[in-house]
């Protein structure tokens, strides 16, 4: 998979760390899906990129889902008690 790509969007640098981006080529103003014959898609919207894989490339979509499952989940902390403690 390699390093996350950095894309320039609206004059600022952005790191594309979501696993879906390994299946696309980032181009000026958007991204290309090499599996669809280089079809260009506008913007760098992760949700749309995931939906495209889900609808058109099921095997790649399954890989993204697996990678997301294996990512470390943040540790949930217990909420502080709001009830006064009894003495």
TAKAPE-V899968 format. One record per pair of residues at least 24 apart in sequence whose ideal C-beta (glycine too) atoms are under 10 Angstrom apart, sorted by the first residue. I is the first residue (numbers start at 1). J is the second residue. If there is no record, write none. Layout:
I;J / I;J
This chain:
1;63 / 1;67 / 5;31 / 5;44 / 7;31 / 7;44 / 8;44 / 9;43 / 9;44 / 10;44 / 14;44 / 16;44 / 16;46 / 16;49 / 17;46 / 18;46 / 18;47 / 18;49 / 18;50 / 18;64 / 18;67 / 18;68 / 19;46 / 19;50 / 19;60 / 19;63 / 19;64 / 19;65 / 19;66 / 19;67 / 19;68 / 19;70 / 19;71 / 20;46 / 20;47 / 20;48 / 20;49 / 20;50 / 20;51 / 20;52 / 20;53 / 20;54 / 20;60 / 20;61 / 20;63 / 20;64 / 20;67 / 20;68 / 21;46 / 21;49 / 21;64 / 22;60 / 22;63 / 22;64 / 22;67 / 23;49 / 23;50 / 23;52 / 23;53 / 23;57 / 23;60 / 23;61 / 23;63 / 23;64 / 24;49 / 24;52 / 24;53 / 24;60 / 33;57 / 33;60 / 35;59 / 35;60
